[in-house]
Amino acid sequence: MNNLRLLTGLFATILLANGVRAHEPIPQVITLPDLFEIAEANSTQLRPSFTAQEEARREISVARSNRLPEINASLSLSYIGDGFTTERNFSDYQKAPIPHFGSGLSINLNQPVFTGGAITGAIEIAELKSTAARYATELQRDNIRFQLTGFYLDIYKYNNLRLVVENNISQARKVLDEMNARYREGVALKNDITRYELLLSGLELQLIKINNMLEILNSNLVTIAGLPQETVILPDSTILSRSLPVNGEAWWQEEAVANAPALKLAQSSVDINSKAETIARSERMPKIGLQAGWSIDGPILVEVPPINRNLSYWFVGVGITYNISSLYKSNKSIAKSRIATRHAVEQLDATSENISLGVTADYIKYREAYEELKTRQKGVELAERNYNTTSTRYSADMALITDMLDAANSKLDAEQQLVNARINIIYYYYKLLFTTGKI
């Protein structure tokens, strides 16, 4: 679904609903991919990453501007007092009139030609930082997507659990009605009714907790996605029926190496530190630049008496500067940069290892989830058979109330475990996508 069309329809529905009844919940069936697009456009948690990315892009322009010539202009206007002359022993004082109005104008230009790679290195570092900012944004986006996936699947799970509990409440009430009828006939004990009422009360409390948890999960989901608080997310009912790929672990490992933002970010850190090491070495190189200038000053004070005229001159040439102290000062910065590069390489290796371990664990859990689903399906089948058999025997006075309670609890537990097993398959699939950077 197109993101713009989805958002337009969503907000139009919200505005229309608010015009009729303020703050009324607005159920929306939204798929996970659509939710990802909405979050990328509206999530408050993602905006700082986009801003940092834009800031890093601007830093490239700043670094490139260092290739441009430096042009300095200065203008001075001054009042010059009269001077005096004396012998070297400060005798024979004589006043020396000087023109009182002084002025100066100069323009200087310096075009860097060779800086030992400092300017080029600074530009390359800025570009690498921009790339790293993009990877950091991707990593934050993936974190948000996986967080949304967790809330989304939890909502799906608790919606299904609510149906399971509601169904068990309905069955418990039917059993209670039957017990009350048998009690009135004198073939059932009041204690049996009380114990089953306790079961029903526990189910009703569980339903309240499920509804509260759904409210919390929905609030978390719409807040992170940047949707209005009145929105109620209804998960896509077809998500469990979709066939998911079951590729081998080697395929997932290769995808992680190629796509994981955390790995790319760690590699960017290595590149940045390596380039910083190159710039540190450039401090030992001379700096060469083309220079040009023009100045006009007056009066001419180097003559005695001073000449009340302007003196103008210009020049062009090549300027070479060399920081001799870099021979003994730069060693420390070079050593520091070298250690920083080594640390970045070690961090890259650690990140690669952690991602590989994560893929292995997630893949094992993904396969395990399929096996668990088969077991839970068989468990529900057996629990339902046991419940129906026990219910029939209880109606024929061939089973105790404790048997009914055990059968009901076993059925409820089996149905809840089946819901969780189905959700686990989806969860671990998206966990694999998250770990490999494909979410």
N, C-alpha and C positions, 0 to 999 in steps of 0.2 A: 504494500500500500504506500502510495506517495506520502512523504512526511508532511508536506504542506497541506494536502487534502485532509489528512488525518487530523492535524492540529486545527484546521479551519472548522471541520465538522465537530470536533470535540468542544472547542470554545463557543461555537454557535449554540450547541446544545446546552452548555453551561449558562450562557447569557439568557437563553430562552427560559430555562428552568428557574433561574434567579428572578426573572420577571414575574413568574407565576407564584413561586414559593421560595422564599429566601432560605439558603443553607440546607436545602433538601438534598440528600445523597443522590449522586448521578451515576448509576452503574454504567460501566463501559467495558465491553469485551475488547481487550487489546492483546495482540500477540507479543511475544518477547522481542522479535526484531523491531516491531513498531515502537515498543517501549524504549529500546536502545536509541532509536532515532530521536524520540522525544527528549530523552535525557541529554543527549549530545547537544540539542538545541537549547535546552532550558535549565539544565542542572546547575545550581549555584556552586556545587563542589568542583565543577569542571571549568568554570570561568577563569579562576586564577591561573590554570595551566595554559589556557589560550592566551591570556594576557602576557604570561611569561614567555610564551613562544613568539608573540609579536615584539616584545622587548628585545629578545635575542636577535630577531631579524633586523631590528633597527641598529643593533650594535654592529652589524656588518657594515652598514653605511658609515657609521662613525669611524670604524677602523680603516675603511677605504679612503676616507677624507684625508688621512695622513699622507697619502701620495700626492696630494695637491700642494702647490707652492705656498709657503708662508709669506704673507705680505704685511709689513708693518709700516705705519705712517705715524709721524709725530709732529706736532706743531707746538711751539712755545712762544709766548710773549712775555717780556720781562722789563722791569725798570732797573737800570744799571746806575749805581751811584758813582760819584767821582772817585778817582783813585789818587794815590800819592806815591812819590818816590823818595828814597832816602839812601844815604851811604850804607855800607854794610854794617856799620856800627850804629845805624839808625839816627845819624845826624844829618844835617842839611835837608830838612824836610821841605819838599816842594809839592804843591798840589798839581794833580794831573787830570784836567777836565776830560771826561769821557761822554760820548753821546749817550743820552739816558734811555732811549727806546731800543730794546733788544728784541730780536725775533729769530726764530729758527724753524725750518721745515725740512723734514727728511722722509724719504721713502726707501725701504729696503725689501728685497725679495730674496728668498732662499728656496731653491727647488731641490729636494732630496734626490740624489742619484743612486747612492749606495749606502745602505745602513746595516750591512752584515746580515740581512734577512729579517731584521726586527719588524719592519712594516709589513712585509709579506707574511711573516709568521703570525703577527697580530690579526691580520685579515683571516688567515686560515683558522686560527683559534676561534675567532668570532663565528666563522661558518660552522666549525665543529660544535660550538656551544648552541648554535641555532638548531643543528641536527639533534643534539642531545635534548634540547627543550622539546622538540617534536616527539622524540622517543618517550620523554617523561610524560607528555600529554597522552600518548598512546597507552602508557602504563596506567596512568590515572583513569583514563577512559575504560580500560579493561577492568580495573578494580571496581569502578562504579557499575559496569555491566554485570560483573559477577555478583556484586552485592544485590543488585536488582533481581538477578536470577534467583538468588537465595530467598529473598522476600516473596517473589512471584511464585516459586514452587511451594513455599511454605503456605501461602494463601490457598494454592490448589490443594495441598495436603489437608489443611484444616477445613476447607470446604467439604472435602470428601469425608473427613472424620465427623464433621457435623451431620452429614447425611447418615453415616453409620450409627452415630449415637441417637439421632432422631428416630431411626428405624428401630433400634433396640428399645427406646422409650415407648414407642408404639406397641411393640411386642410385649414389653413388661406390663403395660396397662391392660392389654388383653388378658394376660395371665392373671393379673390382679382381679379383673372382673370375673374371671372364671373361679378364682379362689373365693371371692366374696360370695358368689352364687353357691359354691360348695359349702362354704361356712354356714350360710343360711340354711342349707339342707342338713347341716350337722355332720358332714363328712370331711371337714377341714378344720385345722386348728388356727386359732387367732394368732399364735406365735408365728406360723408359717406366713400369714398375711403381713405381719410386722416386718419379718425378715425380707420379704420381697419389696415392701414399701421402702425399706432402707436401700435396697438395690436401685429402685426407681429414683429415690432421692439423690443417690450418688451419681446416677446418669444425668439427672437434671443439673446438678452442680457442674458436672463435666461439660455439659452443653454451654453453661454460662461462661466457663473458663475459655472454651473454644471461641465463642463469640467475642469475648474480650481480646483474645489473642489475635483474631482476625482484624479487629479494629486497630490494634497496635501495628500489625504488619502492613495494613493498608495505609496507615498514616506514614509509616517509614517509606513505603514504596512511592507514594505520590509526592512526598517531600523531596526525596532524592531525585526523582524524575522531573521535578519542577512543574507538577500539575497542581491545580487548585485542590485545597483540602476537602472540598465537597465531593470530589471524584471517588467513586468506588470501583476498584479494578476487579474485573471478572476474568480469570485466566481462560485462555483458549482451550476449549474442551477437547480439541483434536490433538493436543500436544502429546498425549500418551499413546496415541494410535499411530504416530509416525514411526517409520522404520529408521533407526539410527545406524550409521556405518560402524562396522566392527573391524577396523583395520588393525594390523599387528602393531606391537609396541615399537618396532624399529621405525615404522612410518611416523608414529607420533613423535619419536625422538628427533627424527629429521625435520619435522615441521617445527619443533621447538627451537632447534638450532637456527632455522631460517626466519622465524617470525617472532620469537619471544622478545617483547620490548625491554624487559629487564636485562637480557643478554646484550641487546643493542646499546642500551644505556651504559652498561659496564664497558663495552668496547669503545664507546665514545669517550669515556673517561680516560681510557688508555691513550687514545689518539690525542686528546687535549693535553695530557701531561707530557707526552712525547714531544709535542710541538712546543710546549713551554720550556722543555729542556733545550731545544734548538735555539729558542729566543735567548735563554740565559747564556748560551755560548756566544751569541752574537755580540754581547757586551764587550768581548775582546777584540772585535773588529773595528777598524776606523770608519768614520762617517764622512761621506763625501757628498757635497752639494754644490749646485751652481748658484752664484750670488750676483746680485746687481743692486745698485743703490744710487740715489741722487739726493743731494742736500743743498740747502741755501741758508746761510746764516749771516747775520749782521748785528752790530758793526763788527769790523775786523779788529779784535782786541790784541792780537799778537804783535801788532806794530806799535811803536811809540813815536809820536802820539797815535792813538787809535784812529783808524780810518772809518769814517761814517759811510760805509758802503756795504753792500751784500757780497759775500763770497759764495759762489756756487760751483759744485763739482759733482761728477758722476763716476761710477766704476762698474765693471763687470769682471767676473773671475770665478775661480774654483776654490771652495773652502774645504779644508780637510781638518777634522778634529779627531783626536784619539785620547781616550780616557786611560792614562797610564796606570791609574790606581786599580783598574779592572784586572790587571795582571795578578794582583794578590787579593782582590776583593771578590771577584766573580767565582773563585773556586768553591766558596761556600754555597752560593746560590745554585751553581751547577750540580753540586753534590746533593743539595736538597731536592732539586728537580728530578735528579736521577732516582732518588729514593721514592719520590712521589709516583714516578712512572712504574717502578717496581711494585709499589703498593697497589696501583690500579690494575696491573697485570694479575697480581695475586687475587684481587677482588673479582676480576673477570673469571678466573679459574674457579673460585668458590661459587660464584653465581651460576656458572655452567654446571657445576656438580650438583648444586641444589635443585636446579631445574630438571636435570636428568633424573635425580632421585624422586622429584615430585611427579614427573611423567610416569615413572615406573609404578609408584604407589597409586596414582590415579587410575592407571590402566588396569592394575590388579583389582581395584575396587569396582571399576566399571564392569569387568567380566564377572566379578563376584555378585554384582547387583542382578545380573541376568539369572544366575543360579539361585539367588535368594528369591527372585520372583516365582520361579517354578516351585520352590518349596512352600512359599506362602500361599500360592494358589491351591496346592494340595492340602495345606493346613486348613484353609477356609472350607474346602469341600468336606473334609473330615469333621470340622467343628459344626457345620450346618447339619450334617448327617447325625452327629451325636446329639445336637440340640433337638432336632425333630424327633429322634427316637426317645430321648428322655422326656420330652413334652408329652408324647403319646403315652408313655409308660406312667407318667405322673397323672395324666387324666384318667388312667385305668387303675389308679391307686397301687401302681407297681414300683413307684420311685418316690424318694423322699424330696422334701423341699431343698435340702442341701444339694441333691443331685441336679435340680433345676438351676440353682444358683451357680453351681460350678459350670454347667453346660452353657448358661447365658454368658458368664464371664469369659469362658474359653472362646465362644463365638465372637464376642466383642473384641477380644484381644487379637484373634486371628484376622478379623476384618480390618482392624487398624494396622496390623503388621503388613497386610497385603497392600493397603494404600501407601504405606511408607516404602515398600519395596518397589512399587511402580514409579514413585517419585524419585527414588534413589538412582534409578537408571538414567533419568533425565539429568539429575543433579551431577552425577559423576561424568556424564558426557560433556556437560558445560564446564565442569571442573577441568577436564582435559583440554577443552578449547581455551580456557583461561590460562592454564599453565603453558600451553604452546603458543599463546599469543594469537589465536585464531577466533576468539570470541567476538 
